[in-house]
Amino acid sequence: MESAQAKNSALQGAGALVPTSFEGLEPLIKEVYTNLVEEGVITPIPDFQPPPVPQDLNAAIKAGKVRAPTHIISTICDDRGEEATYAGVRMSSLIESDKGVGDVISLLWFKRSLPSYCTKFIEMCIMLCADHGPCVSGAHNTIVTARAGKDLVSSLVSGLLTIGPRFGGAIDDAARYFKDACDKGLTPYDYVEAMKKKGIRVPGIGHRIKSADNRDKRVELLTNYGRTFFPSVRYLEYALQVEKYTLTKANNLVLNVDGCIGSLFLDLLVSSAMFTQQEIDEIVGIGYLNGLFVLARTIGLIGHTFDQKRLKQPLYRHPWEDVLYTK
Ligand SMILES: CC(=O)SCCNC(=O)CCNC(=O)[C@H](O)C(C)(C)COP(=O)(O)OP(=O)(O)OC[C@H]1O[C@@H](n2cnc3c(N)ncnc32)[C@H](O)[C@@H]1OP(=O)(O)O
C-alpha cells in the first residue's frame, strides 16, 4: 500500500492535471481520505463524502470554491484564526488553565492532551537534562564556539551536533532495544549476550563517570517518579534487570539517563492507555524521544554561550602538553 504522503502528493499533483475539469478527482479524494484515516494521520469524519465536483471550473473558481493545490500538509498548529491553536487547543486556554511546557509538548509532538502525571514527567526530563556541566561534549563544543566569537545560534548548534549515540542521543535506541527484548521475553542475560555477539553496545547502559558507587541522581529521581505515578513500569524494571546483569561485568555499566528515560517513556506510552499499539510503534520508529534531550540540553547550551560572552573569554586553544603527538 502506498503511504498517505504519496497518496496526498498524488492529490496535490492532481490539481495541476485538472485545468478545466474536476472529473476523476472525486474517487481520488476518497482514496486519499481513506488512506489518511488508515494510517492514523486524520481522525475519521462520520459519513465522509468527497465534496461535490463543480461542473464548470471557471464558475467554481469565480465562486471561490476552488483551492490551489497545496505543497505543505500541517497537522499540529493552526495560525489562521485570531490566535494559534496547538493540536486544536487555543493558546489562551492553555494559559487560562495554567498549563505548562509539558502540555505544549504533548500537544505539538503527540497531538493530544496527556494526563498531568505524564506532562509532569516530560517536564522532569527537560529539567533534569537541561545541563550537566561544562565538560560534556555538547557544552564543550558550545563553549569553544562561543569563545571563537561566534553568535548564539552557531554556538548552540555546534553543541547540539554532538548529541548522538554516545552522548544524549541513545534514548530512542534504548527504547527500541529494551522494548524488543522485553516483548520477546528475553532474559537480561540472553539480551546482553546477543547484543555482544552482534557487536552492539547496549543502548541506555554505561556511563563515563557514573557507576554503581557513584549513582546518577537523575536516574534515581526519574525512577522514583515512574514507580510512584505510572500505572506500570514494566520496561523500566526490565532495564534495571539488564543493569543488574551488566554491573556484574563492569562497575560503570549502569542504567544511564538515556536508558532510564527511554524505558520510562515506553511505560508512559503503553500504560497511559492514550496511544494505540500502532501509534507507539510509530513514535518509537520515527524516534521522538531523543527530542527530549535535544530540547532540554538546548537550555543549558544557550546558558553556556551567554556565560562565555559575559565572562569575555578569549579564543580557546587546547594546550600542546595535553596532546600526544605521535607518528
Ligand atoms: C546522557 C548520556 O549521554 S548517557 C549515554 C548514552 N549512550 C548510550 O547509552 C550508548 C551506550 N553506551 C556507551 O556507548 C558507553 O557506555 C558510553 C559512551 C556511554 C560510555 O563509554 P565509556 O565510559 O567511554 O566506556 P568505554 O567506551 O571506555 O567502554 C569500555 C568498555 O565497556 C564496555 N561497554 C561500555 N558501554 C557498553 C554498553 N552500553 N554495552 C556493552 N558494553 C559496554 C565495552 O566493553 C567497552 O569496550 P569496547 O570499547 O571494546 O566496546
The ligand as a Tripos MOL2 file, in Angstrom:
@<TRIPOS>MOLECULE
LIG
   51    53     1     0     0
SMALL
NO_CHARGES

@<TRIPOS>ATOM
      1 C1         23.4610   11.4660   28.7880 C.3       1 LIG1
      2 C2         24.2650   10.4000   28.1670 C.2       1 LIG1
      3 O1         24.9610   10.6850   27.2590 O.2       1 LIG1
      4 S1         24.0930    8.7840   28.6540 S.3       1 LIG1
      5 C3         24.9590    7.8030   27.4110 C.3       1 LIG1
      6 C4         24.0850    7.4500   26.2790 C.3       1 LIG1
      7 N1         24.7170    6.4630   25.4080 N.am      1 LIG1
      8 C5         24.4580    5.1530   25.4890 C.2       1 LIG1
      9 O2         23.6810    4.6870   26.2850 O.2       1 LIG1
     10 C6         25.1760    4.2730   24.4720 C.3       1 LIG1
     11 C7         25.7290    3.0080   25.0790 C.3       1 LIG1
     12 N2         26.8100    3.2890   25.9860 N.am      1 LIG1
     13 C8         28.0810    3.5810   25.5230 C.2       1 LIG1
     14 O3         28.3890    3.6210   24.3320 O.2       1 LIG1
     15 C9         29.1320    3.8360   26.5720 C.3       1 LIG1
     16 O4         28.7990    3.1860   27.7630 O.3       1 LIG1
     17 C10        29.3850    5.3250   26.8450 C.3       1 LIG1
     18 C11        29.8080    6.0130   25.5480 C.3       1 LIG1
     19 C12        28.1420    5.9920   27.4020 C.3       1 LIG1
     20 C13        30.4630    5.4880   27.8860 C.3       1 LIG1
     21 O5         31.5510    4.8990   27.4010 O.3       1 LIG1
     22 P1         32.9800    4.8910   28.1670 P.3       1 LIG1
     23 O6         32.9210    5.1740   29.5980 O.co2     1 LIG1
     24 O7         33.8310    5.7390   27.3570 O.co2     1 LIG1
     25 O8         33.2930    3.4230   28.1160 O.3       1 LIG1
     26 P2         34.2500    2.8240   27.0570 P.3       1 LIG1
     27 O9         33.8830    3.3250   25.7320 O.co2     1 LIG1
     28 O10        35.6350    3.0590   27.5220 O.co2     1 LIG1
     29 O11        33.8730    1.3240   27.1620 O.3       1 LIG1
     30 C14        34.6290    0.4420   27.9310 C.3       1 LIG1
     31 C15        34.1290   -0.9290   27.6400 C.3       1 LIG1
     32 O12        32.9170   -1.1160   28.3710 O.3       1 LIG1
     33 C16        32.0010   -1.8860   27.6110 C.3       1 LIG1
     34 N3         30.8090   -1.1150   27.3920 N.ar      1 LIG1
     35 C17        30.6320    0.2200   27.5620 C.ar      1 LIG1
     36 N4         29.3570    0.5320   27.3310 N.ar      1 LIG1
     37 C18        28.7230   -0.6050   26.9980 C.ar      1 LIG1
     38 C19        27.4060   -0.9050   26.6540 C.ar      1 LIG1
     39 N5         26.4670    0.0440   26.6010 N.pl3     1 LIG1
     40 N6         27.0970   -2.1670   26.3590 N.ar      1 LIG1
     41 C20        28.0160   -3.1280   26.4100 C.ar      1 LIG1
     42 N7         29.2920   -2.9020   26.7420 N.ar      1 LIG1
     43 C21        29.6340   -1.6560   27.0290 C.ar      1 LIG1
     44 C22        32.6790   -2.2280   26.3430 C.3       1 LIG1
     45 O13        33.2960   -3.4900   26.5190 O.3       1 LIG1
     46 C23        33.7400   -1.1910   26.1840 C.3       1 LIG1
     47 O14        34.7770   -1.7130   25.4690 O.3       1 LIG1
     48 P3         34.8490   -1.5110   23.8690 P.3       1 LIG1
     49 O15        35.3600   -0.1190   23.6880 O.co2     1 LIG1
     50 O16        35.7770   -2.5560   23.4450 O.co2     1 LIG1
     51 O17        33.4720   -1.6640   23.3000 O.co2     1 LIG1
@<TRIPOS>BOND
     1     1     2 1
     2     2     3 2
     3     2     4 1
     4     4     5 1
     5     5     6 1
     6     6     7 1
     7     7     8 1
     8     8     9 2
     9     8    10 1
    10    10    11 1
    11    11    12 1
    12    12    13 1
    13    13    14 2
    14    13    15 1
    15    15    16 1
    16    15    17 1
    17    17    18 1
    18    17    19 1
    19    17    20 1
    20    20    21 1
    21    21    22 1
    22    22    23 2
    23    22    24 1
    24    22    25 1
    25    25    26 1
    26    26    27 2
    27    26    28 1
    28    26    29 1
    29    29    30 1
    30    30    31 1
    31    31    32 1
    32    31    46 1
    33    32    33 1
    34    33    34 1
    35    33    44 1
    36    34    35 ar
    37    34    43 ar
    38    35    36 ar
    39    36    37 ar
    40    37    38 ar
    41    37    43 ar
    42    38    39 1
    43    38    40 ar
    44    40    41 ar
    45    41    42 ar
    46    42    43 ar
    47    44    45 1
    48    44    46 1
    49    46    47 1
    50    47    48 1
    51    48    49 2
    52    48    50 1
    53    48    51 1
@<TRIPOS>SUBSTRUCTURE
     1 LIG1         1 GROUP 0 **** ****
